[in-house]
């Protein structure tokens, strides 16, 4: 969708997963319909067939995409911008603007709208997860991947959904893709390690947790994972050392306190 936009411009691996956009959707009231009609009329190409104007955001996005398909980037931009006047957090309209600006070789603007579109779609997915709607969440995160195929956070969230469904093979695949997309993000390795634990593959789990620590020396999940592996192997002193590290990072971790107490009782 980005028209050849460099990924570095379109997506930062350190995405703020709690974008303020989530809190500020603006939907304009119906009494502004006449103003919106004016915008769309101004945007119409003289040679374009005048079908009944789609005044809702979905119709305007469809109109914009049709204009893009015919190479009319300027009028497509008008359609997408009008859609955003009605719904300021319409990810499809933002993605359309990214494509249109890419066709006009306005790389920076295209990157800005691609980043906004992916962040908005991601926030929609997170909100759906909070509501327990895995189907809607999965659709939103897959939409993010349509926009930014190597989006590590969307890959992690989809992996979590697969895990909850009991599809551990799919979860491992998604976590591995997240690791490949951003090897500097420790959480991807931690999630991958936990999946290998469930698969009873201790060596792969250990490697994943160690890679997480290489990415972030203050990753409590990685130390916790190593501690649990060592406990399962009966290496209690080494496990105590790992749980102590968790508590240095997060002194309030009840899981680490419980595990540490259990490990010390075995010494």
Secondary structure, DSSP 8 states (H G I E B T S, - for coil): --SS--HHHH--TT--SS-GGGG---B--GGGHHHHHHHHHHHS-TTS-------SHHHHHHHHHHHHHTT-HHHHHHHHHHHHHHBTT-HHHHHHHHHHHHHTT-HHHHHHHHHHHHHHHHHHHHHHHHTT-HHHHHHHHHHHHHH-TT-HHHHHHHHHHHHHTT-HHHHHHHHHHHHHH-TT-HHHHHHHHHHHHHTT-HHHHHHHHHHHHHH-TT-HHHHHHHHHHHHHTT-HHHHHHHHHHHHHH-TT-HHHHHHHHHHHHT-
